[in-house]
Amino acid sequence: MSFQRLKRITKLPQERRDDLIRAAASVFAESGLEDATVADIARTAGVAKGTFYLYFHSKEHLLSALKERLVQDALEHAAALFERIGKEDWWGVVDATVESAIDFNLEHRDFIRIMGRVGLTPETQALQAETERKLNAMYAAGIQAGVEAGAFQVEDPELTATFLHHAIEGTVQQAILFGDELDRDRLVSTAKALTRKILAPERPARYQIPSI
């Protein structure tokens, strides 16, 4: 009787590192940073404990990498949407941006819970502030382009972008951090309607004096 030798699955270093980051997000979100162990993370990632130390020298080092990954993903996500501006229907891009922003936060709920538990440090505060500036700048540029194209009616694209960004993102993150019930479809529908009203409010009809 012959047996086939199982092939060992070999991954590239970056893939293995990504596995550990994803595993850490799950373990930290479930157990908290203090109670989570390197063994827990390695087991969740499907690697030996020693493999962990080939990529990270401590849980704190891994946590920093996790924060950087969330920032990188957020900027890449926004940049992909920004590339569609001026190439597609304006309101189609607006709706896609709103829905995509909500889904991005929901898909990264483990990361968001971790950030909420750990809080801001001088290092992460600077990183987050720079990320928010870049995101707001991209949204503001998109709104400005819409104004110039005659699609939007906004007096202050920069401040409008900030309001919309934090209103939508803050609502989702509030629910994630505090366990509030969240109806995803209802939130998407309401956020789209609100965004449309803000970007292109209906002009009130002129009052006409009734003829006598």
N, CA and C atoms as a LAMMPS dump frame, in Angstrom:
ITEM: TIMESTEP
0
ITEM: NUMBER OF ATOMS
636
ITEM: BOX BOUNDS ff ff ff
-5.0000000000000000e+02 5.0000000000000000e+02
-5.0000000000000000e+02 5.0000000000000000e+02
-5.0000000000000000e+02 5.0000000000000000e+02
ITEM: ATOMS id mol type element x y z
1 1 1 N 0.837 -1.183 0
2 1 2 C 0 0 0
3 1 3 C 0.884 1.249 0
4 2 1 N 0.625 2.153 -0.932
5 2 2 C 1.451 3.341 -1.041
6 2 3 C 0.75 4.536 -0.407
7 3 1 N 1.502 5.401 0.125
8 3 2 C 0.963 6.607 0.745
9 3 3 C 1.576 7.819 0.055
10 4 1 N 0.748 8.821 -0.144
11 4 2 C 1.251 10.075 -0.706
12 4 3 C 1.726 10.967 0.423
13 5 1 N 2.905 11.473 0.282
14 5 2 C 3.449 12.365 1.299
15 5 3 C 2.789 13.736 1.179
16 6 1 N 2.253 14.204 2.298
17 6 2 C 1.609 15.507 2.298
18 6 3 C 2.644 16.603 2.088
19 7 1 N 2.33 17.484 1.18
20 7 2 C 3.239 18.586 0.91
21 7 3 C 3.109 19.655 1.987
22 8 1 N 4.219 20.137 2.413
23 8 2 C 4.227 21.185 3.419
24 8 3 C 3.89 22.523 2.753
25 9 1 N 2.951 23.224 3.35
26 9 2 C 2.538 24.5 2.794
27 9 3 C 3.584 25.561 3.134
28 10 1 N 4.153 26.147 2.104
29 10 2 C 5.174 27.167 2.299
30 10 3 C 4.61 28.521 1.901
31 11 1 N 4.757 29.474 2.779
32 11 2 C 4.27 30.816 2.504
33 11 3 C 5.424 31.797 2.463
34 12 1 N 5.228 32.858 1.707
35 12 2 C 6.215 33.918 1.662
36 12 3 C 6.241 34.64 3.009
37 13 1 N 7.371 35.232 3.372
38 13 2 C 7.469 35.935 4.664
39 13 3 C 6.365 36.967 4.877
40 14 1 N 6.025 37.746 3.831
41 14 2 C 4.988 38.761 3.981
42 14 3 C 3.637 38.122 4.245
43 15 1 N 3.36 36.99 3.611
44 15 2 C 2.096 36.291 3.841
45 15 3 C 2.022 35.773 5.272
46 16 1 N 3.133 35.24 5.761
47 16 2 C 3.169 34.727 7.136
48 16 3 C 2.996 35.879 8.13
49 17 1 N 3.616 37.002 7.834
50 17 2 C 3.485 38.172 8.702
51 17 3 C 2.037 38.649 8.717
52 18 1 N 1.414 38.659 7.548
53 18 2 C 0.009 39.065 7.473
54 18 3 C -0.881 38.115 8.271
55 19 1 N -0.582 36.829 8.217
56 19 2 C -1.351 35.845 8.988
57 19 3 C -1.275 36.15 10.486
58 20 1 N -0.092 36.504 10.943
59 20 2 C 0.097 36.806 12.359
60 20 3 C -0.643 38.084 12.754
61 21 1 N -0.65 39.073 11.881
62 21 2 C -1.362 40.328 12.172
63 21 3 C -2.863 40.077 12.259
64 22 1 N -3.397 39.297 11.307
65 22 2 C -4.831 38.98 11.344
66 22 3 C -5.18 38.163 12.579
67 23 1 N -4.32 37.224 12.925
68 23 2 C -4.552 36.396 14.111
69 23 3 C -4.524 37.259 15.37
70 24 1 N -3.598 38.197 15.422
71 24 2 C -3.494 39.077 16.59
72 24 3 C -4.746 39.917 16.739
73 25 1 N -5.288 40.407 15.626
74 25 2 C -6.502 41.21 15.682
75 25 3 C -7.641 40.418 16.305
76 26 1 N -7.756 39.162 15.927
77 26 2 C -8.814 38.308 16.463
78 26 3 C -8.598 38.01 17.949
79 27 1 N -7.377 37.655 18.308
80 27 2 C -7.066 37.293 19.697
81 27 3 C -7.15 38.504 20.62
82 28 1 N -6.585 39.646 20.202
83 28 2 C -6.633 40.85 21.024
84 28 3 C -8.07 41.308 21.24
85 29 1 N -8.879 41.227 20.182
86 29 2 C -10.271 41.667 20.287
87 29 3 C -11.061 40.776 21.239
88 30 1 N -10.746 39.497 21.256
89 30 2 C -11.484 38.556 22.095
90 30 3 C -10.981 38.537 23.535
91 31 1 N -9.651 38.542 23.702
92 31 2 C -9.076 38.367 25.034
93 31 3 C -8.534 39.641 25.662
94 32 1 N -8.272 40.651 24.832
95 32 2 C -7.626 41.847 25.349
96 32 3 C -6.123 41.7 25.268
97 33 1 N -5.43 42.826 25.227
98 33 2 C -3.977 42.8 25.065
99 33 3 C -3.28 42.133 26.242
100 34 1 N -3.74 42.394 27.441
101 34 2 C -3.073 41.875 28.63
102 34 3 C -3.18 40.349 28.732
103 35 1 N -4.354 39.807 28.444
104 35 2 C -4.576 38.37 28.619
105 35 3 C -4.15 37.532 27.419
106 36 1 N -4.026 38.148 26.271
107 36 2 C -3.605 37.408 25.078
108 36 3 C -2.141 36.999 25.216
109 37 1 N -1.812 35.837 24.706
110 37 2 C -0.434 35.351 24.77
111 37 3 C 0.111 35.143 23.361
112 38 1 N 1.437 35.097 23.28
113 38 2 C 2.08 34.822 21.995
114 38 3 C 1.648 33.449 21.492
115 39 1 N 1.5 32.502 22.412
116 39 2 C 1.073 31.151 22.032
117 39 3 C -0.326 31.175 21.413
118 40 1 N -1.212 31.997 21.979
119 40 2 C -2.569 32.131 21.432
120 40 3 C -2.518 32.653 19.994
121 41 1 N -1.71 33.665 19.785
122 41 2 C -1.612 34.275 18.459
123 41 3 C -1.019 33.296 17.458
124 42 1 N 0.056 32.62 17.865
125 42 2 C 0.695 31.652 16.972
126 42 3 C -0.265 30.525 16.609
127 43 1 N -0.99 30.036 17.603
128 43 2 C -1.941 28.947 17.352
129 43 3 C -3.046 29.389 16.399
130 44 1 N -3.555 30.594 16.591
131 44 2 C -4.608 31.106 15.717
132 44 3 C -4.098 31.302 14.295
133 45 1 N -2.823 31.68 14.169
134 45 2 C -2.223 31.879 12.845
135 45 3 C -1.801 30.575 12.202
136 46 1 N -1.801 29.489 12.995
137 46 2 C -1.416 28.185 12.456
138 46 3 C 0.073 28.007 12.296
139 47 1 N 0.843 28.637 13.198
140 47 2 C 2.299 28.513 13.135
141 47 3 C 2.843 28.136 14.51
142 48 1 N 4.096 27.744 14.543
143 48 2 C 4.749 27.433 15.809
144 48 3 C 5.058 28.724 16.557
145 49 1 N 5.145 28.619 17.873
146 49 2 C 5.401 29.807 18.687
147 49 3 C 6.714 30.478 18.287
148 50 1 N 7.717 29.668 17.96
149 50 2 C 9.005 30.222 17.574
150 50 3 C 8.928 31.052 16.302
151 51 1 N 7.976 30.713 15.423
152 51 2 C 7.821 31.459 14.173
153 51 3 C 7.412 32.896 14.45
154 52 1 N 6.638 33.091 15.513
155 52 2 C 6.198 34.44 15.877
156 52 3 C 7.396 35.367 16.026
157 53 1 N 8.438 34.876 16.706
158 53 2 C 9.588 35.729 17.013
159 53 3 C 10.503 35.959 15.812
160 54 1 N 10.22 35.306 14.7
161 54 2 C 10.949 35.611 13.473
162 54 3 C 10.463 36.923 12.863
163 55 1 N 9.261 37.343 13.273
164 55 2 C 8.642 38.531 12.683
165 55 3 C 8.42 39.66 13.695
166 56 1 N 8.184 39.299 14.956
167 56 2 C 7.898 40.301 15.981
168 56 3 C 8.611 39.911 17.274
169 57 1 N 9.134 40.895 17.977
170 57 2 C 9.873 40.579 19.207
171 57 3 C 9.002 40.645 20.458
172 58 1 N 7.727 41.114 20.306
173 58 2 C 6.829 41.169 21.458
174 58 3 C 5.402 41.408 20.976
175 59 1 N 4.446 41.261 21.89
176 59 2 C 3.058 41.572 21.568
177 59 3 C 2.903 43.048 21.224
178 60 1 N 3.625 43.886 21.948
179 60 2 C 3.54 45.325 21.708
180 60 3 C 4.044 45.685 20.315
181 61 1 N 5.109 45.01 19.881
182 61 2 C 5.623 45.229 18.528
183 61 3 C 4.572 44.849 17.491
184 62 1 N 3.907 43.729 17.729
185 62 2 C 2.849 43.278 16.831
186 62 3 C 1.669 44.25 16.846
187 63 1 N 1.354 44.787 18.007
188 63 2 C 0.258 45.744 18.105
189 63 3 C 0.552 46.987 17.273
190 64 1 N 1.781 47.449 17.277
191 64 2 C 2.166 48.605 16.466
192 64 3 C 1.996 48.297 14.986
193 65 1 N 2.386 47.081 14.596
194 65 2 C 2.234 46.674 13.203
195 65 3 C 0.763 46.592 12.82
196 66 1 N -0.056 46.164 13.762
197 66 2 C -1.487 46.066 13.521
198 66 3 C -2.085 47.454 13.289
199 67 1 N -1.673 48.425 14.087
200 67 2 C -2.156 49.801 13.932
201 67 3 C -1.729 50.37 12.583
202 68 1 N -0.484 50.099 12.204
203 68 2 C 0.01 50.6 10.927
204 68 3 C -0.748 49.959 9.765
205 69 1 N -1.114 48.689 9.907
206 69 2 C -1.853 48.005 8.863
207 69 3 C -3.237 48.626 8.68
208 70 1 N -3.895 48.947 9.772
209 70 2 C -5.216 49.563 9.688
210 70 3 C -5.137 50.909 8.969
211 71 1 N -4.113 51.69 9.292
212 71 2 C -3.913 52.986 8.644
213 71 3 C -3.655 52.805 7.156
214 72 1 N -2.792 51.87 6.814
215 72 2 C -2.454 51.615 5.412
216 72 3 C -3.685 51.165 4.633
217 73 1 N -4.452 50.246 5.204
218 73 2 C -5.66 49.753 4.537
219 73 3 C -6.666 50.884 4.314
220 74 1 N -6.821 51.754 5.316
221 74 2 C -7.774 52.849 5.215
222 74 3 C -7.389 53.818 4.09
223 75 1 N -6.102 54.148 3.994
224 75 2 C -5.647 55.08 2.966
225 75 3 C -5.745 54.466 1.57
226 76 1 N -5.389 53.202 1.441
227 76 2 C -5.488 52.525 0.143
228 76 3 C -6.944 52.414 -0.291
229 77 1 N -7.81 52.148 0.663
230 77 2 C -9.237 52.031 0.387
231 77 3 C -9.79 53.355 -0.131
232 78 1 N -9.448 54.45 0.527
233 78 2 C -9.92 55.771 0.114
234 78 3 C -9.318 56.172 -1.228
235 79 1 N -8.058 55.832 -1.456
236 79 2 C -7.394 56.189 -2.709
237 79 3 C -8.05 55.498 -3.9
238 80 1 N -8.481 54.253 -3.712
239 80 2 C -9.138 53.521 -4.79
240 80 3 C -10.451 54.195 -5.184
241 81 1 N -11.175 54.716 -4.204
242 81 2 C -12.416 55.438 -4.483
243 81 3 C -12.121 56.784 -5.156
244 82 1 N -11.069 57.442 -4.698
245 82 2 C -10.695 58.753 -5.241
246 82 3 C -10.366 58.653 -6.734
247 83 1 N -9.8 57.53 -7.149
248 83 2 C -9.434 57.335 -8.547
249 83 3 C -10.652 57.318 -9.463
250 84 1 N -11.824 57.072 -8.907
251 84 2 C -13.038 56.985 -9.722
252 84 3 C -13.679 58.35 -9.982
253 85 1 N -13.206 59.368 -9.253
254 85 2 C -13.786 60.709 -9.387
255 85 3 C -13.522 61.275 -10.778
256 86 1 N -14.575 61.781 -11.393
257 86 2 C -14.449 62.363 -12.72
258 86 3 C -14.505 61.356 -13.851
259 87 1 N -14.481 60.061 -13.497
260 87 2 C -14.519 59.011 -14.52
261 87 3 C -15.872 58.3 -14.549
262 88 1 N -16.641 58.457 -13.485
263 88 2 C -17.918 57.777 -13.379
264 88 3 C -18.991 58.783 -12.959
265 89 1 N -20.229 58.327 -12.96
266 89 2 C -21.339 59.168 -12.515
267 89 3 C -21.065 59.683 -11.106
268 90 1 N -21.252 60.992 -10.893
269 90 2 C -20.923 61.607 -9.608
270 90 3 C -21.668 60.956 -8.446
271 91 1 N -22.972 60.779 -8.603
272 91 2 C -23.747 60.245 -7.496
273 91 3 C -23.51 58.759 -7.301
274 92 1 N -23.104 58.078 -8.356
275 92 2 C -22.723 56.677 -8.202
276 92 3 C -21.479 56.547 -7.343
277 93 1 N -20.526 57.461 -7.557
278 93 2 C -19.295 57.458 -6.758
279 93 3 C -19.595 57.847 -5.309
280 94 1 N -20.484 58.829 -5.118
281 94 2 C -20.85 59.242 -3.758
282 94 3 C -21.468 58.071 -2.998
283 95 1 N -22.433 57.395 -3.616
284 95 2 C -23.09 56.259 -2.959
285 95 3 C -22.095 55.144 -2.659
286 96 1 N -21.206 54.882 -3.613
287 96 2 C -20.212 53.826 -3.425
288 96 3 C -19.258 54.179 -2.286
289 97 1 N -18.902 55.456 -2.178
290 97 2 C -17.99 55.9 -1.115
291 97 3 C -18.629 55.743 0.257
292 98 1 N -19.889 56.143 0.367
293 98 2 C -20.602 56.024 1.643
294 98 3 C -20.717 54.567 2.059
295 99 1 N -21.192 53.734 1.142
296 99 2 C -21.387 52.311 1.465
297 99 3 C -20.062 51.63 1.764
298 100 1 N -19.038 51.965 0.984
299 100 2 C -17.731 51.358 1.168
300 100 3 C -17.101 51.756 2.501
301 101 1 N -17.297 53.018 2.912
302 101 2 C -16.75 53.48 4.193
303 101 3 C -17.382 52.727 5.357
304 102 1 N -18.681 52.508 5.272
305 102 2 C -19.386 51.778 6.332
306 102 3 C -18.908 50.331 6.382
307 103 1 N -18.825 49.694 5.221
308 103 2 C -18.405 48.297 5.178
309 103 3 C -16.955 48.123 5.611
310 104 1 N -16.104 49.1 5.295
311 104 2 C -14.699 49.02 5.708
312 104 3 C -14.595 48.941 7.223
313 105 1 N -15.342 49.79 7.902
314 105 2 C -15.308 49.774 9.365
315 105 3 C -15.877 48.477 9.935
316 106 1 N -16.94 47.982 9.332
317 106 2 C -17.532 46.732 9.81
318 106 3 C -16.587 45.554 9.595
319 107 1 N -15.881 45.56 8.467
320 107 2 C -14.936 44.483 8.175
321 107 3 C -13.709 44.547 9.077
322 108 1 N -13.427 45.708 9.627
323 108 2 C -12.255 45.88 10.499
324 108 3 C -12.69 46.079 11.959
325 109 1 N -13.804 45.503 12.315
326 109 2 C -14.331 45.727 13.662
327 109 3 C -13.379 45.231 14.746
328 110 1 N -12.654 44.13 14.498
329 110 2 C -11.688 43.649 15.495
330 110 3 C -10.597 44.688 15.734
331 111 1 N -10.08 45.266 14.658
332 111 2 C -9.05 46.294 14.781
333 111 3 C -9.587 47.491 15.569
334 112 1 N -10.818 47.885 15.265
335 112 2 C -11.409 49.055 15.921
336 112 3 C -11.608 48.799 17.412
337 113 1 N -12.039 47.603 17.767
338 113 2 C -12.201 47.269 19.186
339 113 3 C -10.869 47.342 19.917
340 114 1 N -9.831 46.88 19.265
341 114 2 C -8.499 46.904 19.881
342 114 3 C -8.043 48.337 20.11
343 115 1 N -8.217 49.177 19.092
344 115 2 C -7.812 50.573 19.224
345 115 3 C -8.599 51.259 20.346
346 116 1 N -9.87 50.873 20.476
347 116 2 C -10.684 51.446 21.542
348 116 3 C -10.219 51.028 22.92
349 117 1 N -9.761 49.784 23.035
350 117 2 C -9.3 49.28 24.334
351 117 3 C -7.94 49.848 24.709
352 118 1 N -7.064 49.92 23.737
353 118 2 C -5.695 50.364 24.012
354 118 3 C -5.628 51.868 24.217
355 119 1 N -6.446 52.6 23.439
356 119 2 C -6.426 54.048 23.544
357 119 3 C -5.272 54.653 22.752
358 120 1 N -5.156 55.965 22.825
359 120 2 C -4.126 56.675 22.077
360 120 3 C -2.849 56.827 22.893
361 121 1 N -1.741 56.652 22.214
362 121 2 C -0.429 56.946 22.789
363 121 3 C 0.15 58.096 21.962
364 122 1 N 1.198 58.755 22.432
365 122 2 C 1.792 59.837 21.63
366 122 3 C 2.138 59.387 20.216
367 123 1 N 2.609 58.134 20.092
368 123 2 C 2.985 57.608 18.777
369 123 3 C 1.763 57.404 17.895
370 124 1 N 0.749 56.717 18.445
371 124 2 C -0.434 56.414 17.652
372 124 3 C -1.284 57.654 17.404
373 125 1 N -1.232 58.609 18.312
374 125 2 C -1.995 59.839 18.127
375 125 3 C -1.485 60.599 16.906
376 126 1 N -0.174 60.676 16.766
377 126 2 C 0.411 61.355 15.614
378 126 3 C 0.073 60.61 14.321
379 127 1 N 0.122 59.282 14.387
380 127 2 C -0.186 58.465 13.217
381 127 3 C -1.643 58.629 12.808
382 128 1 N -2.531 58.598 13.783
383 128 2 C -3.956 58.73 13.487
384 128 3 C -4.285 60.133 12.98
385 129 1 N -3.672 61.135 13.567
386 129 2 C -3.929 62.512 13.138
387 129 3 C -3.505 62.711 11.687
388 130 1 N -2.363 62.161 11.317
389 130 2 C -1.885 62.281 9.943
390 130 3 C -2.8 61.528 8.989
391 131 1 N -3.282 60.375 9.414
392 131 2 C -4.204 59.595 8.586
393 131 3 C -5.5 60.35 8.352
394 132 1 N -6.042 60.942 9.421
395 132 2 C -7.287 61.7 9.299
396 132 3 C -7.103 62.886 8.358
397 133 1 N -5.957 63.536 8.426
398 133 2 C -5.695 64.669 7.534
399 133 3 C -5.68 64.225 6.072
400 134 1 N -5.047 63.101 5.821
401 134 2 C -4.962 62.599 4.447
402 134 3 C -6.335 62.176 3.927
403 135 1 N -7.098 61.496 4.77
404 135 2 C -8.432 61.066 4.353
405 135 3 C -9.334 62.271 4.087
406 136 1 N -9.323 63.231 5.003
407 136 2 C -10.154 64.431 4.82
408 136 3 C -9.746 65.202 3.575
409 137 1 N -8.44 65.231 3.295
410 137 2 C -7.951 65.945 2.111
411 137 3 C -8.466 65.29 0.831
412 138 1 N -8.468 63.945 0.807
413 138 2 C -8.968 63.243 -0.376
414 138 3 C -10.462 63.469 -0.565
415 139 1 N -11.221 63.372 0.53
416 139 2 C -12.67 63.604 0.434
417 139 3 C -12.968 65.039 0.011
418 140 1 N -12.219 65.987 0.58
419 140 2 C -12.428 67.394 0.245
420 140 3 C -12.118 67.656 -1.222
421 141 1 N -11.052 67.043 -1.734
422 141 2 C -10.69 67.222 -3.144
423 141 3 C -11.783 66.661 -4.047
424 142 1 N -12.372 65.551 -3.641
425 142 2 C -13.454 64.966 -4.419
426 142 3 C -14.678 65.863 -4.449
427 143 1 N -15.008 66.427 -3.294
428 143 2 C -16.164 67.338 -3.226
429 143 3 C -15.897 68.594 -4.038
430 144 1 N -14.688 69.131 -3.941
431 144 2 C -14.322 70.319 -4.712
432 144 3 C -14.457 70.058 -6.209
433 145 1 N -14.023 68.865 -6.637
434 145 2 C -14.135 68.508 -8.052
435 145 3 C -15.601 68.45 -8.471
436 146 1 N -16.448 67.956 -7.578
437 146 2 C -17.875 67.897 -7.869
438 146 3 C -18.499 69.273 -7.961
439 147 1 N -18.029 70.182 -7.116
440 147 2 C -18.515 71.564 -7.154
441 147 3 C -18.134 72.204 -8.481
442 148 1 N -16.894 72.01 -8.883
443 148 2 C -16.411 72.606 -10.131
444 148 3 C -17.131 72.023 -11.343
445 149 1 N -17.568 70.76 -11.222
446 149 2 C -18.282 70.114 -12.325
447 149 3 C -19.765 70.471 -12.326
448 150 1 N -20.21 71.175 -11.276
449 150 2 C -21.603 71.576 -11.19
450 150 3 C -22.516 70.513 -10.609
451 151 1 N -21.927 69.443 -10.063
452 151 2 C -22.741 68.361 -9.495
453 151 3 C -23.126 68.644 -8.049
454 152 1 N -22.252 69.321 -7.299
455 152 2 C -22.494 69.595 -5.884
456 152 3 C -22.661 71.094 -5.643
457 153 1 N -23.336 71.421 -4.556
458 153 2 C -23.517 72.816 -4.143
459 153 3 C -23.007 72.942 -2.702
460 154 1 N -21.729 73.187 -2.556
461 154 2 C -21.091 73.238 -1.245
462 154 3 C -20.226 74.48 -1.153
463 155 1 N -20.336 75.224 -0.078
464 155 2 C -19.545 76.439 0.104
465 155 3 C -18.157 76.147 0.673
466 156 1 N -18.069 75.122 1.536
467 156 2 C -16.783 74.805 2.174
468 156 3 C -16.512 73.309 2.036
469 157 1 N -15.909 72.875 0.927
470 157 2 C -15.657 71.448 0.696
471 157 3 C -14.826 70.787 1.804
472 158 1 N -13.852 71.517 2.323
473 158 2 C -12.965 70.933 3.334
474 158 3 C -13.72 70.589 4.617
475 159 1 N -14.484 71.537 5.128
476 159 2 C -15.217 71.31 6.369
477 159 3 C -16.372 70.326 6.149
478 160 1 N -16.989 70.395 4.991
479 160 2 C -18.061 69.448 4.673
480 160 3 C -17.531 68.023 4.656
481 161 1 N -16.342 67.836 4.074
482 161 2 C -15.717 66.512 4.035
483 161 3 C -15.456 65.994 5.448
484 162 1 N -14.973 66.878 6.311
485 162 2 C -14.694 66.486 7.696
486 162 3 C -15.964 66.072 8.422
487 163 1 N -17.026 66.859 8.258
488 163 2 C -18.3 66.538 8.903
489 163 3 C -18.825 65.179 8.444
490 164 1 N -18.865 64.971 7.143
491 164 2 C -19.402 63.725 6.599
492 164 3 C -18.551 62.522 7.02
493 165 1 N -17.255 62.679 6.921
494 165 2 C -16.335 61.607 7.278
495 165 3 C -16.553 61.145 8.721
496 166 1 N -16.556 62.098 9.644
497 166 2 C -16.657 61.743 11.058
498 166 3 C -18.077 61.354 11.465
499 167 1 N -19.068 61.892 10.783
500 167 2 C -20.449 61.512 11.105
501 167 3 C -20.701 60.048 10.761
502 168 1 N -20.287 59.641 9.58
503 168 2 C -20.514 58.262 9.139
504 168 3 C -19.615 57.291 9.892
505 169 1 N -18.323 57.584 9.909
506 169 2 C -17.376 56.698 10.581
507 169 3 C -17.666 56.617 12.081
508 170 1 N -17.975 57.751 12.691
509 170 2 C -18.236 57.78 14.129
510 170 3 C -19.455 56.971 14.518
511 171 1 N -20.493 56.992 13.68
512 171 2 C -21.704 56.23 13.977
513 171 3 C -21.418 54.736 13.984
514 172 1 N -20.661 54.279 12.999
515 172 2 C -20.331 52.854 12.914
516 172 3 C -19.422 52.442 14.073
517 173 1 N -18.402 53.237 14.33
518 173 2 C -17.451 52.884 15.385
519 173 3 C -18.085 52.94 16.765
520 174 1 N -19.028 53.829 16.962
521 174 2 C -19.776 53.887 18.232
522 174 3 C -20.468 52.557 18.484
523 175 1 N -21.128 52.042 17.438
524 175 2 C -21.835 50.775 17.577
525 175 3 C -20.867 49.628 17.84
526 176 1 N -19.728 49.634 17.166
527 176 2 C -18.75 48.562 17.334
528 176 3 C -18.149 48.582 18.738
529 177 1 N -17.789 49.756 19.224
530 177 2 C -17.104 49.868 20.512
531 177 3 C -18.025 49.634 21.701
532 178 1 N -19.292 50.018 21.559
533 178 2 C -20.186 49.943 22.707
534 178 3 C -21.282 48.892 22.557
535 179 1 N -21.165 48.065 21.529
536 179 2 C -22.086 46.963 21.377
537 179 3 C -23.493 47.354 21.002
538 180 1 N -23.663 48.538 20.424
539 180 2 C -24.996 48.961 19.999
540 180 3 C -25.448 48.132 18.799
541 181 1 N -26.748 47.904 18.719
542 181 2 C -27.276 47.193 17.566
543 181 3 C -27.129 48.075 16.33
544 182 1 N -26.739 47.449 15.23
545 182 2 C -26.489 48.214 14.022
546 182 3 C -27.115 47.505 12.828
547 183 1 N -28.079 48.177 12.213
548 183 2 C -28.708 47.674 10.999
549 183 3 C -27.917 48.247 9.831
550 184 1 N -27.087 47.439 9.23
551 184 2 C -26.17 47.907 8.196
552 184 3 C -26.908 48.542 7.024
553 185 1 N -27.945 47.902 6.524
554 185 2 C -28.665 48.424 5.363
555 185 3 C -29.375 49.743 5.682
556 186 1 N -29.917 49.836 6.89
557 186 2 C -30.573 51.079 7.299
558 186 3 C -29.559 52.207 7.391
559 187 1 N -28.409 51.906 7.942
560 187 2 C -27.362 52.918 8.069
561 187 3 C -26.883 53.376 6.7
562 188 1 N -26.663 52.451 5.788
563 188 2 C -26.208 52.801 4.441
564 188 3 C -27.231 53.69 3.749
565 189 1 N -28.497 53.301 3.83
566 189 2 C -29.561 54.066 3.173
567 189 3 C -29.663 55.482 3.728
568 190 1 N -29.629 55.6 5.05
569 190 2 C -29.744 56.915 5.686
570 190 3 C -28.525 57.781 5.402
571 191 1 N -27.349 57.177 5.444
572 191 2 C -26.11 57.925 5.197
573 191 3 C -26.06 58.435 3.756
574 192 1 N -26.52 57.622 2.824
575 192 2 C -26.546 58.064 1.427
576 192 3 C -27.494 59.244 1.249
577 193 1 N -28.683 59.137 1.831
578 193 2 C -29.679 60.207 1.702
579 193 3 C -29.164 61.498 2.332
580 194 1 N -28.557 61.391 3.516
581 194 2 C -28.027 62.571 4.202
582 194 3 C -26.899 63.217 3.403
583 195 1 N -26.021 62.393 2.857
584 195 2 C -24.891 62.905 2.083
585 195 3 C -25.363 63.643 0.838
586 196 1 N -26.363 63.082 0.185
587 196 2 C -26.901 63.74 -1.008
588 196 3 C -27.503 65.11 -0.661
589 197 1 N -28.212 65.178 0.451
590 197 2 C -28.823 66.451 0.856
591 197 3 C -27.769 67.495 1.2
592 198 1 N -26.665 67.039 1.784
593 198 2 C -25.606 67.965 2.163
594 198 3 C -24.835 68.46 0.938
595 199 1 N -24.566 67.56 0.006
596 199 2 C -23.767 67.925 -1.164
597 199 3 C -24.565 68.688 -2.222
598 200 1 N -25.855 68.42 -2.311
599 200 2 C -26.67 69.114 -3.312
600 200 3 C -28.051 69.379 -2.745
601 201 1 N -28.151 70.285 -1.769
602 201 2 C -29.454 70.565 -1.156
603 201 3 C -30.42 71.166 -2.171
604 202 1 N -31.669 70.805 -2.017
605 202 2 C -32.684 71.356 -2.917
606 202 3 C -32.887 72.83 -2.59
607 203 1 N -32.896 73.631 -3.602
608 203 2 C -33.094 75.06 -3.388
609 203 3 C -34.578 75.326 -3.132
610 204 1 N -34.879 76.085 -2.077
611 204 2 C -36.293 76.353 -1.791
612 204 3 C -36.952 77.131 -2.915
613 205 1 N -38.167 76.762 -3.199
614 205 2 C -38.889 77.454 -4.262
615 205 3 C -39.153 78.9 -3.854
616 206 1 N -39.071 79.795 -4.811
617 206 2 C -39.31 81.208 -4.512
618 206 3 C -40.772 81.431 -4.149
619 207 1 N -40.936 82.25 -3.14
620 207 2 C -42.313 82.555 -2.721
621 207 3 C -42.972 83.493 -3.722
622 208 1 N -44.104 83.099 -4.202
623 208 2 C -44.805 83.915 -5.176
624 208 3 C -46.037 84.568 -4.518
625 209 1 N -46.167 85.852 -4.721
626 209 2 C -47.318 86.553 -4.161
627 209 3 C -48.553 86.18 -4.984
628 210 1 N -49.539 85.643 -4.319
629 210 2 C -50.725 85.234 -5.078
630 210 3 C -51.413 86.432 -5.719
631 211 1 N -51.853 86.205 -6.928
632 211 2 C -52.549 87.273 -7.643
633 211 3 C -53.953 87.467 -7.076
634 212 1 N -54.408 88.691 -7.089
635 212 2 C -55.739 89.003 -6.529
636 212 3 C -56.716 89.204 -7.682
